[in-house]
């Protein structure tokens, strides 16, 4: 009897060790899958899909830090709880919120999301479940959290699976941090370092892309667009008289005005040294000229760093006159308008 009992115990231990080895083997595959790309949307989806399969979970949610606002947002879900996608997750609220607040694993064998008003508002049913919240910490920053649930209370997460979650958290936190870093590098590559506007390389690529899109459309379906080119008046003299720091401050001040006045659908870039170009999506020549003149007027009243230093700007505008025109055509016409504005006394806008 004792021999049989020992054999059974040994067989059980072998099975447990085999299952553990398989789990950690699959963790390696999980790491490979979530690090296969740096595109945030694809990384996020791979994380929840692979983790749902790895742990046999009914639902896996990924909450990620939105760095510009400092808020946590549910970015993606594998499973039925799609209503959470896009919702802000407050620290202390729900499994993810508690994991973020406490920076520690949260295990709740009878988690009821319906106790939270936010979950009720999202349409979550009053259905207790086995749940786990996993904080994602990298370099002492909580970059997000995982929410992992099973709806069957009789099927809680096994000890080996819970033991693997800190490893999972490290893999996921690294993958998310890598997407952050990649986004920063990408952003720096398309931005002008002084003004923060798009640079010439990004502008040229954008115009090429818009041109290709326009060419594929039927002429009757091609949308209206306008161009405004700005050039700061006597900028070289300003640099000589007041120094390059003052010149840089003027460029930044003008860029701030452009950023505030143009819409999110418009493209605004530093075109050259003291030249700036804006693509006004869907705008007519009259609309582009009116906007450019508003910018000219606003800029003429700006004083740099509280001093008496000021500057003016000239602009040329053009718009698509017919469906067959290309962006290069209206950029060239806007440039002609800018030259005419300069020759006729500066501090004015000329439509071409």
FENCOR-V962046 format. One record per residue. N is the residue number from 1. RES is the residue in one small letter. PHI is phi as a letter, one per 20 degrees, with the letter a starting at -180 (999 if undefined). PSI is psi in whole degrees, -180 to 180 (999 if undefined). D_FIRST is the distance of its C-alpha to the first C-alpha in Angstrom with 2 decimals. Layout:
N&RES&PHI&PSI&D_FIRST, N&RES&PHI&PSI&D_FIRST
This chain:
1&x&999&-44&0.00, 2&x&f&-39&3.81, 3&x&f&-42&5.45, 4&x&f&-42&5.15, 5&x&f&-40&6.16, 6&x&f&-40&8.64, 7&x&f&-42&9.90, 8&x&f&-43&10.60, 9&x&f&-40&12.27, 10&x&f&-42&14.15, 11&x&f&-41&15.28, 12&x&f&-41&16.44, 13&x&f&-38&18.28, 14&x&f&-44&19.87, 15&x&f&-42&21.09, 16&x&f&-43&22.49, 17&x&f&-38&24.24, 18&x&f&-43&25.58, 19&x&f&-40&26.94, 20&x&f&-44&28.46, 21&x&f&-40&30.07, 22&x&f&-41&31.45, 23&x&f&-46&32.87, 24&x&f&-27&34.68, 25&x&f&-41&35.90, 26&x&f&-26&37.40, 27&x&f&-37&38.98, 28&x&f&-43&40.98, 29&x&f&-38&42.20, 30&x&f&-47&43.03, 31&x&g&-41&45.15, 32&x&f&-42&46.96, 33&x&f&-43&47.76, 34&x&f&-13&49.19, 35&x&d&15&51.27, 36&x&f&-13&52.75, 37&x&b&163&55.94, 38&x&d&4&58.05, 39&x&f&119&59.37, 40&x&g&-46&58.20, 41&x&f&-42&57.75, 42&x&f&-38&55.66, 43&x&f&-47&53.57, 44&x&g&-45&52.91, 45&x&f&-40&51.91, 46&x&f&-38&49.61, 47&x&g&-53&47.85, 48&x&f&-39&47.01, 49&x&f&-48&46.24, 50&x&f&-37&43.94, 51&x&f&-37&42.19, 52&x&f&-40&41.62, 53&x&f&-42&39.93, 54&x&f&-42&37.98, 55&x&d&0&36.47, 56&x&m&40&36.50, 57&x&e&150&39.02, 58&x&f&-30&41.28, 59&x&b&137&44.19, 60&x&c&126&45.17, 61&x&d&144&48.50, 62&x&d&121&50.36, 63&x&d&134&52.89, 64&x&c&143&55.31, 65&x&f&127&57.95, 66&x&e&101&61.47, 67&x&f&-38&63.25, 68&x&f&-35&66.85, 69&x&d&-17&66.08, 70&x&m&8&63.08, 71&x&e&161&61.29, 72&x&d&131&57.85, 73&x&c&135&57.87, 74&x&f&114&55.12, 75&x&e&-36&55.88, 76&x&b&157&53.44, 77&x&c&136&50.48, 78&x&d&120&47.93, 79&x&p&-166&47.01, 80&x&e&-11&48.80, 81&x&e&49&50.30, 82&x&f&-18&53.41, 83&x&f&-15&55.67, 84&x&e&-19&54.80, 85&x&f&128&56.35, 86&x&n&-10&59.47, 87&x&e&142&58.88, 88&x&f&142&59.22, 89&x&d&115&56.12, 90&x&e&137&57.06, 91&x&g&131&55.09, 92&x&n&-11&52.88, 93&x&d&122&52.90, 94&x&m&179&49.75, 95&x&f&-47&46.78, 96&x&f&-45&49.02, 97&x&f&-39&51.64, 98&x&f&-40&49.21, 99&x&f&-39&47.72, 100&x&f&-46&51.30, 101&x&f&-45&52.40, 102&x&e&-12&49.43, 103&x&l&34&48.80, 104&x&b&161&45.06, 105&x&f&133&42.20, 106&x&d&119&42.26, 107&x&d&120&39.06, 108&x&c&103&39.61, 109&x&f&-13&36.78, 110&x&c&57&39.41, 111&x&f&129&42.58, 112&x&d&100&45.55, 113&x&f&-21&48.50, 114&x&f&-3&50.84, 115&x&f&-11&51.28, 116&x&d&129&53.58, 117&x&g&-36&57.11, 118&x&f&-39&57.11, 119&x&f&-39&54.12, 120&x&f&-44&55.76, 121&x&f&-30&58.98, 122&x&e&-5&57.13, 123&x&n&23&55.87, 124&x&f&130&52.18, 125&x&f&155&50.46, 126&x&f&86&48.82, 127&x&b&98&45.27, 128&x&g&149&42.63, 129&x&b&163&40.43, 130&x&e&120&38.00, 131&x&c&153&40.40, 132&x&c&135&40.78, 133&x&d&131&44.05, 134&x&c&116&44.32, 135&x&f&145&47.41, 136&x&d&106&49.01, 137&x&d&131&50.63, 138&x&c&126&52.63, 139&x&l&42&54.87, 140&x&m&14&54.38, 141&x&d&130&55.73, 142&x&f&105&53.72, 143&x&e&-4&54.62, 144&x&r&-164&52.63, 145&x&b&156&49.33, 146&x&d&142&46.67, 147&x&d&121&45.54, 148&x&c&125&42.23, 149&x&c&152&41.02, 150&x&c&135&38.60, 151&x&f&-20&39.77, 152&x&e&109&36.34, 153&x&f&-20&35.23, 154&x&e&2&31.66, 155&x&c&64&31.58, 156&x&f&167&32.40, 157&x&f&137&32.70, 158&x&f&155&29.51, 159&x&g&-40&29.39, 160&x&f&-37&29.85, 161&x&f&-42&32.90, 162&x&f&-36&34.38, 163&x&f&-30&33.90, 164&x&f&-16&35.87, 165&x&f&-38&38.77, 166&x&g&-34&40.66, 167&x&f&-44&40.73, 168&x&g&-46&41.94, 169&x&f&-41&44.55, 170&x&f&-42&45.86, 171&x&f&-46&46.25, 172&x&f&-43&48.01, 173&x&f&-40&50.23, 174&x&f&-43&51.38, 175&x&f&-42&52.12, 176&x&f&-43&54.17, 177&x&f&-38&56.02, 178&x&f&-37&56.89, 179&x&f&-36&58.45, 180&x&g&-50&60.45, 181&x&f&-41&61.74, 182&x&f&-41&62.56, 183&x&f&-40&64.50, 184&x&f&-45&66.42, 185&x&f&-42&67.38, 186&x&f&-44&68.40, 187&x&f&-43&70.45, 188&x&f&-32&72.20, 189&x&f&-19&73.08, 190&x&d&2&75.00, 191&x&d&144&76.60, 192&x&f&128&79.79, 193&x&f&-28&78.90, 194&x&e&-48&82.06, 195&x&e&-21&82.33, 196&x&n&-3&78.79, 197&x&f&170&80.19, 198&x&f&151&79.13, 199&x&e&178&80.60, 200&x&f&-38&82.80, 201&x&f&-45&79.99, 202&x&f&-39&78.04, 203&x&f&-47&81.28, 204&x&f&-41&82.14, 205&x&f&-37&78.66, 206&x&f&-44&78.89, 207&x&f&-41&82.32, 208&x&f&-41&81.13, 209&x&f&-43&78.18, 210&x&f&-38&80.45, 211&x&f&-43&82.93, 212&x&f&-41&80.36, 213&x&f&-43&79.12, 214&x&f&-40&82.70, 215&x&f&-30&83.59, 216&x&f&-18&80.79, 217&x&e&154&82.13, 218&x&f&139&84.93, 219&x&g&-35&88.15, 220&x&f&-17&88.42, 221&x&d&3&84.97, 222&x&f&130&85.58, 223&x&e&157&85.46, 224&x&f&149&88.15, 225&x&b&154&87.75, 226&x&c&160&90.03, 227&x&c&139&90.32, 228&x&c&128&91.74, 229&x&d&128&92.50, 230&x&d&145&93.40, 231&x&b&124&95.14, 232&x&f&133&95.92, 233&x&f&136&99.66, 234&x&l&39&101.09, 235&x&f&-35&97.63, 236&x&f&-40&98.78, 237&x&f&-37&101.51, 238&x&f&-43&99.05, 239&x&f&-42&96.93, 240&x&f&-40&100.04, 241&x&f&-40&101.42, 242&x&d&-8&98.32, 243&x&n&161&95.76, 244&x&f&-26&92.59, 245&x&f&-42&90.49, 246&x&f&-40&92.79, 247&x&f&-43&92.62, 248&x&f&-40&88.82, 249&x&f&-38&88.94, 250&x&f&-43&91.27, 251&x&f&-43&88.96, 252&x&f&-39&85.99, 253&x&f&-42&88.10, 254&x&f&-40&89.18, 255&x&f&-38&85.61, 256&x&f&-40&84.58, 257&x&f&-44&87.31, 258&x&f&-45&86.19, 259&x&f&-39&82.56, 260&x&f&-30&83.65, 261&x&e&-33&86.05, 262&x&e&158&84.26, 263&x&e&166&81.48, 264&x&f&-26&77.90, 265&x&e&-13&78.76, 266&x&e&158&81.61, 267&x&d&123&81.19, 268&x&c&129&82.99, 269&x&b&155&83.24, 270&x&e&117&85.22, 271&x&e&-33&87.37, 272&x&b&-155&89.13, 273&x&g&-62&90.30, 274&x&d&21&91.86, 275&x&d&144&91.39, 276&x&c&146&88.84, 277&x&c&138&88.10, 278&x&c&134&86.61, 279&x&d&117&85.57, 280&x&e&107&86.11, 281&x&f&124&83.90, 282&x&m&11&85.86, 283&x&e&152&88.98, 284&x&e&172&92.61, 285&x&f&-41&95.29, 286&x&f&-42&96.70, 287&x&f&-43&93.34, 288&x&f&-42&92.64, 289&x&f&-41&96.12, 290&x&f&-43&95.77, 291&x&f&-45&92.46, 292&x&f&-38&93.87, 293&x&f&-35&96.92, 294&x&f&-44&94.80, 295&x&f&-43&92.93, 296&x&g&-46&96.25, 297&x&f&-45&97.65, 298&x&f&-44&94.57, 299&x&f&-34&94.44, 300&x&f&-20&98.14, 301&x&e&-1&97.60, 302&x&f&136&94.70, 303&x&d&134&95.43, 304&x&e&126&93.18, 305&x&l&37&91.54, 306&x&m&6&94.07, 307&x&e&-171&96.95, 308&x&e&3&99.88, 309&x&f&128&98.34, 310&x&b&172&98.09, 311&x&b&166&98.17, 312&x&c&171&98.84, 313&x&c&145&97.32, 314&x&d&155&98.71, 315&x&b&150&96.87, 316&x&c&140&97.26, 317&x&c&149&95.62, 318&x&b&159&95.23, 319&x&b&163&93.34, 320&x&f&118&92.57, 321&x&e&-24&95.86, 322&x&b&161&94.61, 323&x&f&-27&91.35, 324&x&f&-11&92.05, 325&x&f&154&92.29, 326&x&d&164&89.71, 327&x&f&-36&88.44, 328&x&g&-35&90.34, 329&x&f&-46&93.52, 330&x&f&-26&93.21, 331&x&f&-43&92.09, 332&x&f&-41&95.29, 333&x&f&-40&97.38, 334&x&f&-36&95.85, 335&x&f&-37&96.70, 336&x&f&-43&100.29, 337&x&f&-39&100.37, 338&x&f&-43&99.17, 339&x&f&-42&101.96, 340&x&f&-38&104.51, 341&x&f&-40&103.23, 342&x&f&-45&103.65, 343&x&f&-25&107.12, 344&x&e&16&108.37, 345&x&p&-6&107.76, 346&x&m&176&103.97, 347&x&l&48&102.03, 348&x&b&167&102.03, 349&x&d&131&100.00, 350&x&c&127&101.41, 351&x&e&133&100.03, 352&x&d&999&100.48
